[in-house]
Amino acid sequence: MPPAMYGFMRLTPSDDGQDENEAIRRELEAHASREGFALERLFIERLGAEEESAFFTLVDALKTTEVKHVIVPSLWHFARLPGLQAAMREHIERELGARLWIVQGVKAP
């Protein structure tokens, strides 16, 4: 059984297309599989929603499980501001010891 990997994506209120969301999920699953992982759980941050932050839920999961790999479609899914993207990436990689995989710019074989 391949090692587990978590996924993270961010949706804005205008991202209501279920087809696009499913396409992103499939892309993350396919990329994880090509790299020898199984996408165990996808954390979805919904901006404007009144639910708990998916990023904080992801961080908690990384702290309490053996999973140490996270895949995202692009750094934009963390934040729009480059400084905040870097801070979130650093938190995952340096403080939590997980590896961040970024799909953007990777061509499928």
C-alpha positions as a Markdown table, in Angstrom:
| # | Residue | x | y | z |
|---|---|---|---|---|
| 1 | Met | 0.0 | 0.0 | 0.0 |
| 2 | Pro | 1.5 | 3.4 | -1.0 |
| 3 | Pro | 2.2 | 6.0 | 1.8 |
| 4 | Ala | -0.6 | 8.5 | 2.5 |
| 5 | Met | -0.6 | 12.1 | 1.4 |
| 6 | Tyr | -3.0 | 14.9 | 2.3 |
| 7 | Gly | -4.3 | 17.4 | -0.3 |
| 8 | Phe | -5.3 | 21.0 | 0.2 |
| 9 | Met | -7.3 | 23.3 | -2.1 |
| 10 | Arg | -8.9 | 26.7 | -1.6 |
| 11 | Leu | -12.3 | 27.7 | -3.0 |
| 12 | Thr | -13.7 | 31.2 | -3.3 |
| 13 | Pro | -17.4 | 31.9 | -3.3 |
| 14 | Ser | -17.3 | 32.2 | -7.1 |
| 15 | Asp | -15.8 | 28.6 | -7.4 |
| 16 | Asp | -19.1 | 26.9 | -7.3 |
| 17 | Gly | -18.5 | 24.7 | -10.3 |
| 18 | Gln | -18.6 | 21.1 | -9.0 |
| 19 | Asp | -17.0 | 19.9 | -12.2 |
| 20 | Glu | -14.0 | 22.1 | -11.7 |
| 21 | Asn | -13.6 | 21.0 | -8.1 |
| 22 | Glu | -13.8 | 17.4 | -9.1 |
| 23 | Ala | -11.2 | 18.0 | -11.8 |
| 24 | Ile | -8.8 | 19.4 | -9.3 |
| 25 | Arg | -9.4 | 16.5 | -7.0 |
| 26 | Arg | -8.7 | 14.0 | -9.8 |
| 27 | Glu | -5.5 | 16.0 | -10.8 |
| 28 | Leu | -4.3 | 15.8 | -7.2 |
| 29 | Glu | -5.0 | 12.1 | -6.9 |
| 30 | Ala | -3.3 | 11.4 | -10.3 |
| 31 | His | -0.2 | 13.4 | -9.3 |
| 32 | Ala | 0.0 | 11.7 | -5.9 |
| 33 | Ser | -0.3 | 8.3 | -7.5 |
| 34 | Arg | 2.5 | 9.1 | -10.1 |
| 35 | Glu | 4.7 | 10.1 | -7.2 |
| 36 | Gly | 4.0 | 6.8 | -5.3 |
| 37 | Phe | 1.4 | 8.1 | -2.8 |
| 38 | Ala | -2.3 | 7.7 | -2.1 |
| 39 | Leu | -4.3 | 10.8 | -1.5 |
| 40 | Glu | -5.9 | 9.9 | 1.8 |
| 41 | Arg | -7.8 | 13.1 | 2.5 |
| 42 | Leu | -8.4 | 16.4 | 0.8 |
| 43 | Phe | -8.8 | 19.5 | 3.0 |
| 44 | Ile | -11.0 | 22.2 | 1.2 |
| 45 | Glu | -10.8 | 25.8 | 2.4 |
| 46 | Arg | -14.0 | 27.6 | 1.5 |
| 47 | Leu | -13.5 | 31.3 | 1.7 |
| 48 | Gly | -16.5 | 33.1 | 3.2 |
| 49 | Ala | -17.8 | 30.0 | 4.8 |
| 50 | Glu | -18.5 | 30.0 | 8.5 |
| 51 | Glu | -16.8 | 26.7 | 9.2 |
| 52 | Glu | -13.4 | 26.0 | 10.8 |
| 53 | Ser | -10.4 | 26.8 | 8.6 |
| 54 | Ala | -9.3 | 23.8 | 6.6 |
| 55 | Phe | -5.7 | 24.9 | 6.8 |
| 56 | Phe | -5.8 | 24.7 | 10.6 |
| 57 | Thr | -7.5 | 21.3 | 10.4 |
| 58 | Leu | -4.7 | 20.2 | 8.0 |
| 59 | Val | -2.1 | 21.4 | 10.4 |
| 60 | Asp | -3.7 | 19.5 | 13.3 |
| 61 | Ala | -3.9 | 16.3 | 11.1 |
| 62 | Leu | -0.1 | 16.7 | 10.3 |
| 63 | Lys | 0.6 | 17.0 | 14.0 |
| 64 | Thr | -1.4 | 14.0 | 15.1 |
| 65 | Thr | -0.8 | 11.5 | 12.3 |
| 66 | Glu | 2.2 | 9.9 | 10.5 |
| 67 | Val | 1.3 | 11.6 | 7.2 |
| 68 | Lys | 4.1 | 14.0 | 6.2 |
| 69 | His | 3.3 | 14.9 | 2.6 |
| 70 | Val | 0.9 | 17.6 | 1.4 |
| 71 | Ile | -0.1 | 18.3 | -2.2 |
| 72 | Val | -1.6 | 21.5 | -3.5 |
| 73 | Pro | -2.6 | 22.6 | -7.0 |
| 74 | Ser | -0.6 | 25.8 | -6.6 |
| 75 | Leu | 0.6 | 28.1 | -3.8 |
| 76 | Trp | -2.4 | 30.4 | -4.7 |
| 77 | His | -4.5 | 27.8 | -2.9 |
| 78 | Phe | -2.8 | 28.8 | 0.4 |
| 79 | Ala | -3.1 | 32.6 | -0.2 |
| 80 | Arg | -3.0 | 35.2 | -2.8 |
| 81 | Leu | -0.2 | 37.2 | -1.3 |
| 82 | Pro | 3.3 | 35.8 | -1.9 |
| 83 | Gly | 4.5 | 36.6 | 1.6 |
| 84 | Leu | 1.6 | 34.7 | 3.2 |
| 85 | Gln | 2.1 | 31.8 | 0.7 |
| 86 | Ala | 5.7 | 31.6 | 1.9 |
| 87 | Ala | 4.8 | 31.7 | 5.6 |
| 88 | Met | 2.2 | 28.9 | 5.1 |
| 89 | Arg | 4.7 | 26.8 | 3.2 |
| 90 | Glu | 7.4 | 27.4 | 5.8 |
| 91 | His | 5.0 | 26.4 | 8.5 |
| 92 | Ile | 4.2 | 23.1 | 6.8 |
| 93 | Glu | 7.8 | 22.3 | 5.8 |
| 94 | Arg | 10.0 | 23.6 | 8.6 |
| 95 | Glu | 7.7 | 23.7 | 11.7 |
| 96 | Leu | 5.8 | 20.5 | 11.0 |
| 97 | Gly | 8.4 | 18.6 | 9.0 |
| 98 | Ala | 6.2 | 17.7 | 6.1 |
| 99 | Arg | 7.0 | 17.9 | 2.4 |
| 100 | Leu | 4.9 | 20.2 | 0.2 |
| 101 | Trp | 4.2 | 19.0 | -3.3 |
| 102 | Ile | 3.0 | 21.7 | -5.8 |
| 103 | Val | 1.3 | 20.5 | -9.0 |
| 104 | Gln | 1.4 | 23.8 | -10.9 |
| 105 | Gly | 3.9 | 23.6 | -13.7 |
| 106 | Val | 4.3 | 19.9 | -13.5 |
| 107 | Lys | 3.5 | 18.1 | -16.8 |
| 108 | Ala | 1.9 | 14.7 | -16.7 |
| 109 | Pro | 3.9 | 11.9 | -18.4 |
